[in-house]
Amino acid sequence: MLFEIIIFLAILMFLVFIHELGHFYTAKKFGIRVEEFGLGLPPRAIGKKIGDTIYSLNWLPLGGFVQIKGENFDDTYDPQDKENFMNKKPWQRSVVLLAGIFMNLVFAVLIFYVSLGFNNWNSAPMVSLKEYEFPFGQTIRIPNIVLNIKEGSAAEKSGIELGDRLLSLEYEGQVIEVKDVQDIRAFLADKENKEISVNIINMATGIESTKKFIPEYNEELKQPALGVSLDSGIKISYEKPTDKIFSGLFHATNLVIYNVEILKSLAGISIAEKTVEPIAQSVSGPIGIFDVVKTILNTQSEHPFLAILDIAGIISLSLAIMNLLPIPALDGGRVVFVLIEWISGRKVSQKIEATLHHYGFMFLIALIILITFKDVWMIWTR
């Protein structure tokens, strides 16, 4: 467990570090005073002042920060201070605010080049929640992915998980390759209360394993059943020469567009069913991400390092997109106020902006807490 925690925190700290490094570098370039560059969150463990900046290592290993003079309003604001963030031109402030997002995007693209290159220019498989063709590369469909497991079913008792792909079924030397759900039903029709072996491969880790289950009679189907719903998964091939050259950028773009489409579909389901559960189930926080990292490290994957790299790229991309959202307290939200000033020629009231950032921050903290509770509950009850 300790090793998994260290790997997870190392990924998180590094991604936050390169994000904050973007803010730090551009602020320094524009002559803005950086008062502190901290790795981890306060309280401070150690710190050393070099020039005008304190470089600190803090006790809580959950991120990092750059404290830029004037970014957070205070009563000591001097309109003549050339080192104050608020006194720089709107385009300069925008660059500083967007630099962290840019760094996360660049890192994600570079990581995808590495992971795709080592995987013969194929992406890791993904669960397909709708019919979809990626704009870049070739979309390849993978059949028989478990998208739903009935509570209390034979599948749940056997340890089959969402995202597993069913490969074959075996009973007393009789083996069939699973092509669709009809194959499963036909094979199980006369095997109530008999132990069946199912060969599966996990979509997330690529690990193949065998589970055993005892089919239970299903009233709806009028026969013994496994208790799963199957659909196709998808992966992307970037084997054409031009696709290989731009594969990192193409893959990042594909993932962003695909996830937007998925969220739109889930939002539609949520509205139709008058519940937020579909969207809530698709979002993970730090605990959920840690669980994925732990699962990968605890499996016998041939290339766990590449799987972890791919996860790091996806997290970095997610951090970039999240920070780009026009929500107060996020970089994107701060850029909105700069754009308003740029277009109107007048600064937004510092008191109003500070208040909105405060409530935006409280909203984000509450959201993280809710997602964390959801992740803990899902891990605890599975």
NORJO-V896153 format. One record per helix or strand of 2 or more residues. SS is the DSSP state (a for helix, b for strand). FROM is the first residue (numbers start at 1). LEN is the number of residues. Records with the same first field share a line. If there is no record, write none. Layout:
SS: FROM-LEN ; FROM-LEN
This chain:
a: 2-28 ; 85-3 ; 90-29 ; 154-5 ; 181-8 ; 241-5 ; 247-27 ; 277-6 ; 286-12 ; 304-21 ; 331-14 ; 350-32
b: 34-17 ; 53-16 ; 126-2 ; 138-12 ; 164-8 ; 174-4 ; 195-8 ; 208-7 ; 216-3 ; 223-3 ; 228-10
